[in-house]
Amino acid sequence: MSASDAVVIGAGHNGLIAAIRLADAGWDVTLLEAQPEVGGAVRSAELTPGYVSDLFSAFYPLAVASPVFADLDLDAHGLRWSRAPLAFGHPAGPDDDDAPVVFPDAADTAAHLGNFDRHDERAWLDLIEQWHQLRPAILNTLFGPFPPVGTLLKLLRSIGTADALRLARFLILPADQMVRELFSSEKSGLLILGNALHADIPLHAPGSGLMGYLLTMLGQDTGYPVPVGGAGELSAALRRRAESAGVSVVCDTEVTSIDVQGGRAVGVLDGTGRRWPATRAVLADVSAPALYTRLLSPDDVPTRVLDDLRLFTWDTPVVKINYAFGERIPWRSSNLGGAGTIHLGADARNIAYSTADIETGRVPEHPFLLFGQMTTSDASRSPAGTESAWSYSHLPRGVTDDEAAQLLARRMDAVLEAHAPGVSDLVVGRSVQTPHDLQTADANLEHGTVNGGTAQLFQQLIFRPTPNLGGASTPIDRLYLAGSGAHPGGGVHGACGNNAARAALASDGVRGLPRRLLSRNILQRMTKTRNAH
């Protein structure tokens, strides 16, 4: 068959964005996906008739804030966003009838926190003022080109050395220390602590504070938006955008190996033995271990890389429950009825107990839950007066069996019932996704993990996926890692795919620039001609 300039393996959001960037630059791109539909961990389905469930990810503050998504013009390809009246909330315990929540207006959130302690009202407004100053630099550092040296230097020049040191200290604070320094009330601090636990970083470890700070500030800044109609609508819009740029998307085609000749990636082979040649690059939206230990021959991978990968650490496995409720959820704290995301399962002390269980290999007796009210966020998800919802929590690292998953799911139900008495009587549909189910539906969710590897500092930045392989580049010429195993890791922000595409285009060199510009101009003229007819 005829060769493409590039073959992209995997049509998750990172693979789709990588393909779009290459096609926009004039490359002929083939995108191969093993599943029957695109999307990876950004998909939805009607598990209960009349209720749309997001099967994996659900809220997308990173996508809305990421500079990678900014110029994709996905609204022109059918994407619409919706938001809950309140971004998120976190009750201090089952008996809390006035949970801390984030309102759309920062002044309203501050006044609300002031009810817990007068100091916290001013502290919240100061935090928002700091965020507005730092927002461009933080987002560009995290989601811009790798390595982010230029952005960091610009930030240092703008704020001065002394303030830069204070900022650096603040951003590396463990989450539990960060909230102690920021707030007087434990309830106010829960807003950051709950968001910190979206990653698998212990609350006492460096890096956890940054995760909590980022997601909390985005909640106040952009809310926690969802695609109207379900998560799959985001992937569908990305596919339409890719195909409009000329990408050939082929589903039901599992890539089983990468063809390397003379140290250079020159194509891939699928499960039928068919070869898909690539003259310029192969980009892999797969996990780092899958790339180096399954898609590549051991003869093509340096021994040192294989040795480093034996130390690769996955994040903690996820158990997810999809609910369909016949009525709205009867929260003990009534203000949670307007929140899209809710963090359940305890105050700061009990959060520590739950994470300690996970770190010591025990299924948490009182798990910490991330809970999503999807109809509250997007009225199209289920009939009026009902709720499509989900909950997920974590098992200990390496514990993935179905028995442990079902035990955790029952304990998750109990946590929900404690915060919303009578909710179990409203269930009209319930399905559990175990770690095995998650991996079967998306091979990148290996062992039921959702971050592509731990987010702890020893496997982030230049150490991701291993100390020798920071970023998208690989030891194989013209082969790039485009999945969340590369910097900056998990989350729907598109940076991993975007960075891989940038690396591939850079390798094309100065000689390739005129060809890319010519191809792009031809494609634009063809598109205008089609639209004219």
C-alpha positions in Angstrom: 0.0 0.0 0.0 1.1 3.6 -0.4 3.1 5.1 2.4 1.9 7.9 4.7 4.2 10.6 6.0 3.3 9.6 9.5 1.4 6.8 11.2 -0.1 7.6 14.6 -0.9 4.6 16.8 -4.0 5.1 19.0 -6.9 7.6 18.6 -7.2 8.8 22.1 -7.3 12.6 22.5 -3.5 12.7 22.4 -3.3 10.6 19.2 -6.0 12.7 17.6 -4.2 16.0 18.4 -0.9 14.7 17.2 -2.5 13.7 13.9 -4.2 17.1 13.6 -0.9 19.0 14.1 0.9 16.9 11.5 -1.9 17.2 9.0 -2.1 21.0 9.6 1.6 21.1 8.7 0.9 19.4 5.4 1.7 15.8 6.3 -0.2 12.8 5.0 -1.3 11.1 8.2 -2.8 7.7 9.0 -4.3 7.2 12.4 -4.9 3.6 13.6 -7.1 2.7 16.5 -7.7 -0.8 18.0 -11.2 -0.1 19.3 -14.3 0.3 17.1 -14.4 4.0 17.9 -12.0 6.8 18.6 -11.6 8.5 22.0 -9.5 6.3 24.2 -10.5 7.4 27.8 -12.8 10.1 26.5 -15.9 8.1 25.6 -19.5 7.8 26.7 -22.4 5.3 26.3 -26.0 4.8 27.3 -25.5 2.0 29.9 -29.0 2.6 31.3 -31.7 3.5 28.7 -32.1 7.3 28.7 -29.0 8.0 30.8 -25.7 8.9 29.2 -22.6 7.8 31.2 -19.1 8.9 30.7 -17.1 5.7 30.7 -13.7 7.2 31.9 -12.9 10.9 32.2 -15.8 13.3 32.6 -14.8 16.9 33.5 -12.4 18.8 31.4 -11.0 22.0 33.0 -7.5 21.1 31.6 -8.9 20.9 28.1 -10.5 24.3 28.3 -7.4 25.9 29.9 -4.8 24.1 27.9 -3.0 26.2 25.1 -3.0 23.0 23.0 -6.8 23.1 22.6 -7.0 26.9 22.2 -6.6 27.0 18.4 -8.3 23.8 17.4 -11.7 25.6 16.8 -13.6 22.5 18.0 -16.8 24.5 18.3 -16.8 24.7 14.5 -16.8 20.9 14.5 -19.8 20.5 16.8 -18.4 20.7 20.3 -20.4 22.6 23.0 -19.5 23.0 26.6 -21.8 23.0 29.7 -21.2 23.7 33.4 -22.8 22.9 36.7 -24.0 25.9 38.8 -21.2 25.1 41.2 -17.8 23.8 40.1 -17.2 21.4 43.0 -17.7 20.8 46.7 -16.2 18.8 49.6 -18.2 18.0 52.7 -16.2 17.7 55.9 -18.0 14.4 56.8 -21.3 12.7 56.6 -22.9 15.1 59.1 -21.7 18.3 57.4 -24.8 20.2 56.3 -22.9 23.2 55.0 -20.1 21.8 52.7 -17.5 24.2 51.3 -18.2 24.7 47.6 -16.8 26.9 44.7 -19.3 29.4 43.2 -18.8 30.9 39.7 -17.8 34.2 41.2 -14.7 34.3 43.4 -16.2 36.9 45.7 -19.1 34.6 46.4 -16.7 31.7 47.1 -14.6 33.9 49.4 -17.7 35.1 51.4 -18.8 31.5 51.7 -15.4 30.4 53.1 -15.6 33.4 55.4 -18.5 31.7 57.2 -16.0 29.1 58.4 -13.3 31.6 59.3 -13.1 35.4 58.6 -9.4 35.0 57.6 -10.3 32.6 54.8 -12.3 35.1 52.9 -9.3 37.3 52.3 -7.0 34.3 51.9 -9.2 33.0 49.0 -9.2 36.4 47.2 -5.4 36.7 47.6 -5.0 33.2 46.2 -7.2 34.1 43.1 -5.1 37.3 42.6 -1.9 35.3 42.6 -3.5 32.8 40.2 -4.4 35.5 37.7 -0.8 36.6 37.7 0.7 33.2 37.4 -1.9 31.5 35.2 -0.2 32.0 31.8 3.2 30.9 33.0 1.9 27.9 34.9 -0.3 26.6 32.0 2.4 27.2 29.4 5.0 25.5 31.6 2.9 22.4 32.2 1.3 22.1 28.8 3.6 24.0 26.4 6.6 22.7 24.5 9.0 20.4 26.3 11.3 21.1 28.0 9.6 24.3 29.4 12.9 26.2 29.8 11.8 29.4 28.0 8.6 29.8 29.9 10.3 29.3 33.3 12.9 31.9 32.4 10.3 34.4 31.4 8.4 33.8 34.7 11.7 34.3 36.7 12.4 37.6 34.9 8.9 38.9 35.5 8.7 38.3 39.2 12.3 38.6 40.4 14.6 36.2 42.1 13.4 36.6 45.7 9.7 36.2 44.7 10.6 33.4 42.4 12.1 31.4 45.3 9.0 32.0 47.4 6.9 30.9 44.5 9.0 27.8 43.9 8.7 26.9 47.6 4.9 27.4 47.4 4.5 25.2 44.3 6.4 22.3 45.7 4.7 22.3 49.1 2.9 19.1 50.0 -0.9 19.7 49.9 -1.4 19.2 53.7 1.3 21.8 54.4 -0.1 24.2 51.7 -3.6 24.3 53.2 -2.2 24.8 56.7 -0.3 27.9 55.5 -3.2 29.2 53.5 -6.4 28.7 55.6 -7.5 28.9 59.2 -10.4 26.6 58.8 -10.0 22.9 58.0 -13.1 23.0 55.9 -11.7 25.7 53.5 -8.5 23.6 53.1 -10.6 20.6 51.9 -11.1 22.3 48.6 -7.4 21.9 47.8 -6.9 18.6 49.5 -9.7 16.9 47.5 -8.3 18.1 44.2 -4.8 17.0 45.3 -6.1 13.5 45.5 -7.0 13.4 41.8 -3.4 12.3 41.4 -1.7 9.4 43.2 0.7 11.7 45.2 0.5 11.4 49.0 -0.8 14.6 50.6 2.5 14.8 52.5 4.7 14.5 49.4 6.0 17.4 47.2 3.9 17.9 44.1 0.6 17.2 45.7 0.1 20.8 46.5 0.6 21.9 42.9 -2.0 19.4 41.7 -4.5 20.6 44.3 -3.8 24.3 43.6 -4.1 23.9 39.9 -7.4 22.1 39.8 -8.9 24.3 42.6 -7.9 27.5 40.7 -9.2 26.2 37.4 -12.5 25.3 39.2 -12.8 28.9 40.2 -11.5 30.2 36.9 -13.2 28.1 34.2 -15.5 25.8 36.2 -15.4 22.1 35.5 -16.9 22.0 32.0 -18.4 18.9 30.3 -19.2 18.3 26.6 -22.9 18.6 25.9 -24.2 15.1 25.2 -21.3 13.2 26.8 -17.6 12.9 26.8 -17.7 11.1 23.5 -18.8 14.3 21.9 -15.3 15.8 22.6 -13.7 12.9 20.8 -16.1 13.1 17.9 -15.3 16.7 17.5 -11.6 15.9 17.5 -12.2 13.2 14.9 -14.1 15.6 12.6 -11.4 18.2 13.0 -8.7 15.6 12.1 -10.5 14.4 9.1 -11.2 17.9 7.9 -7.4 18.4 8.0 -6.9 15.3 5.8 -6.2 12.6 8.5 -7.2 9.1 7.5 -8.8 7.5 10.6 -8.9 3.7 10.7 -10.6 1.9 13.6 -10.7 -1.8 14.5 -7.0 -2.0 13.6 -4.7 -3.0 16.4 -1.0 -2.3 15.9 1.1 -5.2 17.1 4.6 -4.1 16.3 6.6 -1.2 15.0 8.9 -1.8 12.0 12.4 -0.5 12.7 15.0 -0.6 10.0 18.5 0.7 10.5 17.6 2.2 13.8 14.7 4.2 12.3 10.9 3.6 12.5 9.6 3.1 9.0 6.1 1.8 9.7 3.9 -0.5 11.8 2.2 -3.9 11.4 -1.3 -4.6 12.5 -2.8 -7.8 13.9 -3.6 -9.2 10.4 0.0 -8.8 9.4 -0.7 -5.8 7.2 2.1 -3.3 7.0 1.4 0.5 7.2 4.5 2.3 6.0 5.6 5.7 7.3 8.2 7.7 5.5 8.7 10.4 8.1 7.6 9.4 11.6 5.7 7.0 13.8 3.9 8.5 16.8 2.6 6.2 19.5 -0.3 7.2 21.8 0.3 4.2 24.0 1.8 3.6 27.5 5.6 3.7 27.8 5.9 0.0 28.8 3.7 -1.0 25.9 5.9 0.9 23.5 9.2 -0.4 24.6 8.3 -3.9 25.7 5.5 -5.0 23.3 5.5 -2.9 20.1 9.3 -2.8 19.7 11.6 -5.8 19.4 14.1 -6.1 22.3 16.8 -5.9 19.7 15.8 -2.4 18.8 15.7 -1.1 22.4 18.9 -0.1 24.3 19.5 -2.4 27.3 19.7 0.6 29.6 16.1 1.6 28.6 14.8 -1.8 29.3 16.6 -1.8 32.7 15.0 1.6 33.5 11.6 0.4 32.6 11.8 -2.3 35.2 11.6 0.5 37.7 8.6 2.1 36.0 5.9 2.8 38.5 2.2 2.7 37.6 -0.3 4.9 39.4 -2.9 3.3 41.7 -5.8 1.3 40.0 -9.2 2.8 39.7 -12.7 1.3 40.4 -15.5 3.2 38.8 -19.3 3.0 39.4 -21.8 4.4 36.9 -25.2 5.3 38.4 -28.6 6.1 37.1 -30.8 7.7 39.7 -34.6 8.1 39.3 -34.6 11.3 41.3 -32.1 14.0 42.3 -29.6 13.0 45.0 -30.8 13.9 48.5 -27.6 15.4 49.9 -27.4 16.1 53.6 -25.6 19.3 52.6 -28.2 20.7 50.2 -25.7 23.0 48.4 -24.0 19.9 46.9 -27.1 19.6 44.7 -25.6 22.3 42.4 -22.0 20.9 42.3 -20.7 19.1 39.3 -17.8 17.3 41.1 -18.0 16.3 44.7 -15.2 14.9 46.9 -16.6 12.5 49.4 -15.2 10.4 52.2 -13.9 12.4 54.9 -12.2 15.3 56.6 -8.4 15.9 56.4 -7.7 13.2 59.0 -9.8 10.5 57.4 -8.3 11.3 54.0 -5.0 10.4 55.6 -6.4 7.1 56.8 -7.7 6.3 53.4 -4.4 7.1 51.6 -2.5 5.2 54.3 -4.5 2.1 53.5 -3.7 2.5 49.8 0.0 3.0 50.5 0.2 -0.1 52.7 -1.7 -2.4 50.4 -5.1 -2.5 52.1 -8.5 -1.9 50.4 -9.6 1.3 52.1 -12.3 0.7 54.7 -13.6 4.3 54.3 -12.5 5.2 50.8 -12.1 8.7 49.4 -14.4 9.2 46.4 -14.5 11.5 43.4 -18.2 11.8 42.5 -19.7 13.4 39.3 -23.2 14.7 38.9 -23.5 14.7 35.1 -27.1 15.8 34.6 -26.5 18.7 37.0 -23.6 19.6 34.7 -25.4 18.9 31.4 -29.2 18.5 31.4 -29.1 16.4 28.2 -27.6 13.4 30.1 -30.8 12.0 31.6 -34.6 12.8 31.9 -35.6 15.9 33.9 -35.6 15.3 37.7 -33.2 12.4 37.5 -29.4 12.2 37.7 -26.7 10.4 35.6 -23.7 10.1 38.0 -20.5 8.2 38.6 -18.1 7.6 41.4 -14.5 6.4 41.4 -11.9 5.5 44.0 -8.5 3.8 44.1 -7.2 0.4 45.1 -3.7 -0.1 46.4 -1.0 -0.1 43.8 -0.8 -3.6 42.2 -4.2 -4.8 43.6 -6.4 -5.3 40.5 -8.4 -8.4 41.2 -12.2 -8.4 40.7 -12.9 -9.4 44.3 -11.0 -6.5 45.7 -12.7 -4.2 43.2 -16.2 -5.3 44.2 -15.4 -4.9 47.9 -14.2 -1.4 47.3 -17.4 -0.7 45.2 -19.6 -1.7 48.1 -17.7 0.5 50.4 -18.0 3.4 47.9 -21.8 2.9 47.9 -21.8 3.1 51.7 -19.9 6.4 51.7 -22.4 7.9 49.2 -25.3 6.7 51.3 -23.8 8.3 54.4 -23.7 11.7 52.7 -27.0 11.3 51.0 -29.3 9.1 53.1 -31.8 7.2 51.0 -29.9 7.6 47.8 -29.6 3.8 47.4 -33.3 3.5 47.0 -33.2 5.8 44.0 -30.9 3.7 41.9 -32.4 2.5 38.6 -29.1 1.5 37.0 -25.7 0.7 38.4 -22.6 -0.8 36.8 -19.1 -1.3 38.1 -15.9 -0.9 36.0 -13.1 -2.9 37.5 -9.4 -2.4 36.7 -9.8 -5.4 34.3 -12.8 -3.7 32.6 -10.9 -0.4 32.2 -7.9 -2.1 30.6 -10.1 -4.2 28.3 -11.9 -1.0 27.0 -8.6 0.9 26.6 -5.3 -0.8 26.6 -3.6 2.4 27.8 -5.4 2.1 31.1 -3.1 -0.8 32.1 -4.0 -2.4 35.4 -6.9 0.1 35.7 -4.6 3.1 36.0 -5.6 6.4 34.4 -2.5 8.5 34.6 0.0 6.6 32.4 2.3 6.1 35.4 2.6 7.6 38.8 2.5 11.4 39.0 5.0 11.5 41.9 8.0 13.7 41.4 10.5 10.9 40.7 8.6 10.1 37.5 7.6 13.5 36.3 9.2 16.3 34.2 12.6 15.1 32.8 12.2 11.8 34.6 9.0 10.8 32.6 8.8 8.1 31.6 12.4 7.3 32.7 15.4 9.4 33.5 17.0 8.8 30.1 13.8 9.5 28.1 12.2 12.7 29.2 9.6 13.9 26.8 8.4 12.5 23.5 11.7 11.5 21.9 12.8 7.9 21.9 16.1 6.1 21.2 14.6 5.1 17.8 14.9 7.6 15.1 11.6 9.1 14.0 9.6 7.3 16.7 7.8 9.4 19.3 5.9 8.7 22.5 2.6 10.6 22.3 0.8 9.1 25.2 0.4 10.1 28.9 3.6 8.2 29.8 5.4 11.3 28.5 5.5 14.8 30.1 3.3 16.2 31.5 1.3 13.0 32.1 -2.3 12.2 32.5 -5.3 14.4 32.1 -7.1 15.6 29.0 -4.9 18.6 28.0 -3.4 17.3 24.7 0.2 18.3 25.6 1.6 14.8 25.2 0.3 14.4 21.6 1.1 18.0 20.8 4.7 17.7 22.0 5.2 14.5 20.0 4.0 16.2 16.8 6.3 19.2 17.4 9.2 16.8 17.9 8.4 15.0 14.6 8.1 18.2 12.7 11.4 19.5 14.1 13.1 16.3 13.0 11.9 17.0 9.5 14.4 19.9 9.5 14.7 23.1 7.6 14.6 21.2 4.3 11.1 20.0 5.1 9.7 23.4 5.8 9.0 24.5 2.2 7.3 21.2 1.4 5.1 21.5 4.5 4.1 25.1 3.7 3.3 24.2 0.1 1.3 21.1 1.2 -0.6 23.2 3.7 -1.5 25.9 1.2 -2.7 23.3 -1.3 -4.8 21.6 1.4 -6.3 25.0 2.3 -7.2 25.8 -1.3 -8.8 22.4 -1.7 -10.9 22.9 1.5 -12.1 26.3 0.2 -13.0 24.8 -3.1 -15.0 22.0 -1.4 -16.8 24.5 0.8 -17.6 26.7 -2.2 -19.4 23.8 -3.8 
